[in-house]
Amino acid sequence: MHPLSDFEQQVLEACLKGPQPVLAALRSQIAKVQVSARTHTGVGSYIDFAMPQSVPRITPTELVFGDVDVQVEGVTAEVSTVLYIVGGHLHFLEFAALEGDWPKEPVV
């Protein structure tokens, strides 16, 4: 297990910004989440999360967020960002540059 990178933390916070109680509950999970795997695809990356069982789950238990505009240093194309909530907790984060290469260590 690995801690979140600064980039991952910033994107999670941006995805979960807002006054809704479900977003506040998911933001509180950020402090407990660990990265179980990072997969670099060349045009993006997949970030798998692990969450301790003791962390309270949210309802609804399945959500997908894909409305965050992320500007990544060195990437001139638009970046697709999708956050998956599965089982009531942060589960998976996906990035893809719609054109060009994805940096090994992205920076907002």
C-alpha positions in Angstrom: 0.0 0.0 0.0 1.1 3.5 -0.8 -0.1 7.0 0.3 -1.8 9.3 -2.2 0.4 11.4 -4.4 -0.1 15.2 -4.2 -1.6 15.0 -7.7 -4.1 12.3 -6.6 -5.1 14.1 -3.5 -5.7 17.4 -5.4 -7.8 15.6 -8.0 -9.9 13.7 -5.3 -10.5 17.0 -3.5 -11.6 18.7 -6.7 -13.9 15.8 -7.6 -15.6 15.9 -4.2 -15.9 19.7 -3.8 -19.3 20.9 -2.8 -21.7 21.3 0.1 -23.6 18.0 -0.2 -23.4 15.7 2.8 -22.4 12.7 0.6 -19.4 14.7 -0.8 -18.4 15.7 2.8 -18.5 12.1 3.8 -16.4 11.0 0.8 -13.9 13.9 1.5 -13.4 12.5 5.0 -12.4 9.1 3.4 -9.4 10.8 1.7 -7.5 10.8 5.0 -7.8 7.0 5.3 -7.5 5.9 1.7 -4.3 4.1 0.5 -3.2 3.3 -3.1 -3.2 -0.4 -3.7 -2.0 -0.1 -7.4 -1.0 2.5 -10.0 -1.1 1.5 -13.6 0.5 3.8 -16.2 -1.1 3.2 -19.6 0.9 5.7 -21.7 -2.1 7.9 -22.3 -3.2 8.0 -18.6 -3.3 6.0 -15.5 -5.5 3.9 -13.2 -5.3 4.3 -9.5 -6.8 1.6 -7.3 -7.7 2.4 -3.7 -7.9 0.4 -0.5 -10.0 1.5 2.4 -10.0 0.2 6.0 -13.2 -1.6 6.9 -13.6 0.7 9.9 -14.3 3.8 7.6 -18.0 4.6 7.4 -19.5 3.9 4.0 -21.8 6.3 2.1 -25.2 5.8 0.6 -25.8 5.5 -2.3 -23.0 3.0 -2.4 -22.3 3.2 -6.2 -21.4 6.6 -7.8 -19.3 7.8 -10.7 -17.9 11.4 -10.9 -16.5 12.6 -14.2 -17.1 16.3 -14.2 -13.7 17.6 -13.1 -11.5 19.7 -15.5 -7.9 18.9 -14.7 -5.0 20.8 -16.3 -1.9 18.6 -16.2 1.5 20.1 -16.6 3.0 19.0 -20.0 -0.3 17.7 -21.4 -1.8 20.0 -24.0 -4.9 18.0 -24.7 -8.0 17.7 -22.6 -7.8 15.2 -19.7 -10.6 12.8 -18.9 -10.9 12.1 -15.1 -13.3 9.6 -13.7 -13.7 8.7 -10.0 -15.6 5.5 -9.0 -17.3 5.0 -5.6 -18.0 1.3 -5.1 -19.3 -0.3 -1.9 -19.8 3.2 -0.4 -16.1 4.2 -0.5 -13.4 5.7 -2.8 -12.5 2.8 -5.1 -10.8 3.8 -8.4 -9.6 6.9 -10.2 -9.0 7.0 -13.9 -7.1 9.5 -16.0 -6.7 9.7 -19.8 -5.2 12.4 -22.0 -7.4 12.6 -25.0 -4.3 13.1 -27.1 -0.6 12.7 -26.5 1.4 11.1 -23.7 0.7 10.9 -20.0 3.5 11.9 -17.6 4.9 9.3 -15.2 4.5 11.8 -12.4 1.6 14.2 -13.3 1.4 17.7 -11.7 -1.7 19.8 -11.7 
